[in-house]
Amino acid sequence: MAKTSAKPADRLLAVVRSQLGETESPTGWTKYGSWWAKRHDKPAAWATAAWCDMFLAWCAAQAGLITVVGDHAYTPSHAQWFKNRGQWGHTPKRGAIVFFDWGGTRDIKRIDHVGIVEAVRDGGRTIVTIEGNTENRVKRRERSLANVAGFGYPAYLPEPATPKPPAAPALTWTETMMKELPTLRRGDGKDPNDPRRWDVKTVFYLLHARGHGLAGGIDDTVFGAPLEDAVRAFQDEAGLKTDGIVGPKTWPKLVRAS
């Protein structure tokens, strides 16, 4: 059986290509007919019957796709099987099963032959096929659509989706708050219009709550030298880098969010 890691149509085509050049015996016997006869408990004479469709069934079985490609010996029945399943049409597609009527009609009952589409060329006007029982062998053909009665489209299984990496867990409200807090350093709040003055004030009172309060008479909205010293002392106690800057590592310790 072909490797299951390939796409279904590629698996089937790989098996089909591996049979190129296979011929029937002088008596008309083929391994495809013999296999199909045994599979369906038919007389041994089926091994010498017309084998274009049994060839496809054999290949589909090797690729593990017989349930979606079909298991037939009679081409009109195979075509009707696709039509009944809503998988019949007239647009050539790679991997489609192509049915021929040498009389040039689209009448399913008049279908004579079957193959598989390996490639579509010339904007859909020409197809490259691989067929069994064409000149008594498995052969690659290039054909126009003149004698194509229609196409069966196997319901190849969709490829497994590539697993997405797990989504990052949602931030807690405290983590969100920490991300939104500004980085504060000496000099912040000096300007009376500096909006960070109120964040400096928050640091002032958090330090007081953590045992590092400042003496009275200090402007609690300006990040001056006394406040910087208090921040360094707190950072040292908390095992942080003592840089005197209130940033993403110092804020959580002050708020006790970590």
C-alpha angles and dihedrals in degrees: 000000000000119000111282093216091077123085112273096249090048091050092053094045091049090057092045092050091050088063097054110131095023110139139192119252121256087266092052094255118149133179087233094059092042091051093047093048092052092045092054098034092245127156116277089250088077087074088073097043125111101291112191093109096037087054090059092047090052092050092046090052091051089051093047091244105106093116091061100033097044138244106242143136098187113069098208090054091049092051091047089050090059093045092051089054093051091249100116128106148128104251115104114234133174109261094021120131109242123209123201133205109189088204090066098241130126092225108130091208090061097052112134108177145014140204141153128264111242097174142357119223142177094033092304097314095107132040132196110217139181113216137180121221094025107137084349094294144075105272143166115240137186111213142172120230093250094105098031111119092186148298132265114214113209114219093239110194113258116254114259110262116249105255111252117229111257113271116254110259114260115262117253117238090257092051089049091050092050091053091053097050115102125240108251129200140163112306097031113129096026091116109073088220094052106119089207089072088089092050089051088052089053091053090048093057095039089056089050089052090050093053098263101101122156128235118267123269095049119124102248093203097059122078099223136158095281092053091046090053090050091050091051091050091050092047091051091052091047093050094248131135105279098228097130091236121124103218140138093307098043098044095062091050092050092047090038091232091138 
